[in-house]
Every structure is written in C-alpha cells, then in structure tokens.
Amino acid sequence: MTREFVAALRAAEQKGDVEDLVALFADDAELFRLDGAGTRRGEAQEFWQQYVDQFKEISTQFTNVVEGDGDAGLEWQSTGTLANGRDIDYVGSTFLTFEDGKILGVRTYYDTAAFLEVPASTG
C-alpha cells in the first residue's frame, strides 16, 4: 500500500486530480492533519482536495519509509508554491494504517509555521 500511496500522491500533486489517491482509502477512513479541523472520518475526497488546492505547485520527496504489517511511517520534504504565490519548503511525517488493500487511516504531522505569512521587518 505504501508504494501505491506515494505514486497516487505524486500524481495528485502533479495533476491536481485526487481521484486515484482517494480510491486507496476505505469509505470510513480516519484522516488527520495539523490544520485545526481534527480527525475526520470518511472525508478522503475533501481532505486531499483541500491539500492540493492550497498550492500552485508542490512536490514531495520521501526521505525515509518504515513499513510494518498493516502500517507505515513516511518522512518527507515538500517544496513548491502556495496558491498566493509564496514559495514553501517544509518537512513532516505521515503515518498510514491499512488492511485488505485499503488505507484505514492517515495521520500527517508537519511544520505548520511554514504556512504562516511573516510580516516584513520594520526595524
């Protein structure tokens, strides 16, 4: 499942189409990221569409992957341009749980400060 997830995420980042990525998830999959929305259940389409919509372009490079029986941990670095035109470069980790060819859960933790708009210095 890990390779399928990575391939589908890369395709979604390149094309903006999340359908292949969403197809990997169980209908009632739990999804979490550090965006203040908390854990969602069964909202893979919205979860991944919100992800790609925040960027003009984005590319994720996976730097470490650890796989177990029914789960995986992935460390990554993403670089690109936000929808507002600002460049972004941030790191994080994603944890997957899966069974019978479907992803049951995804938890993503990342440097949320990278998304903050920092005002120009006045000093």
Secondary structure, DSSP 8 states (H G I E B T S, - for coil): -HHHHHHHHHHHHHHS--HHHHTTEEEEEEEEESSSS--EES-HHHHHHHHHHTEEEEEEEEEEEEE-SSEEEEEEEEEEEETTS-EEEEEEEEEEEEETTEEEEEEEEE-GGGGS-------
